[in-house]
Amino acid sequence: MKKRILLTLLALTLAPAMAAARGVGVGVFGGASLPVLQENAGNGSQFGVRVPVSLVPFLSLEPFYAKSALGDVEETFGTATYKRSGPDITTFGVNALLSFGGPFQFYPYAGLGSSKIEQNGASDITETTYDFGLGFGIAPMPKFTIHLRGELAAIVTGDTSRKTGNLTAGVSYALFSSP
């Protein structure tokens, strides 16, 4: 229920933005996902899709889908070794980017989303996610941009949170843009 409400609010927020958009693009990304202070997960991978919507020259909203597969860890209890599978995390959300520059871009960003954590031997958890980070982009040709990003994402689970650092590289293509 909570996820449906979040996605409905996200759609209602983006509908007017899409109507007034100066440009819309599509992008893909992949990279490393590194758990922060989590003993039940190892380093893993992340991939996903982003849809940047340029509202004004320096501000963009970016709906995204991301899938992370964190690595397995081994635990030792006395003389027995136990292998625990790392969680899979699926996230839907939106980022707000403040973009500076032209063909060479620098952009801090922050976002809000909903994440589902699935791990063998544990109940699935769906909670709110907050993320922030820095990105760099270079446009070797019009409408095509290569992105490098570093971010910290936190999934709030009651009184605690699960945090990951994500390092990604990706590309985006501007489907249409207006002056």
Buried (B, 14 or more C-beta within 10 A) or exposed (E): EEBEEBBEEBEEEBEEBBEEBBBBBEBBBEBBBBBEEBEBBBBBBBBBBBBBBBBEEEBBBBBBBBBBBBBEBEEEEEEEEEEBBBBBBBBBBBBBBEBEEEEEBEBEBEBBBBBBBBBEEEEEBBBBBBBBBEBBBEBEEEEBBBBBBEBBBBBEBEEEBBBBBBBBEBEBEBEEEEE
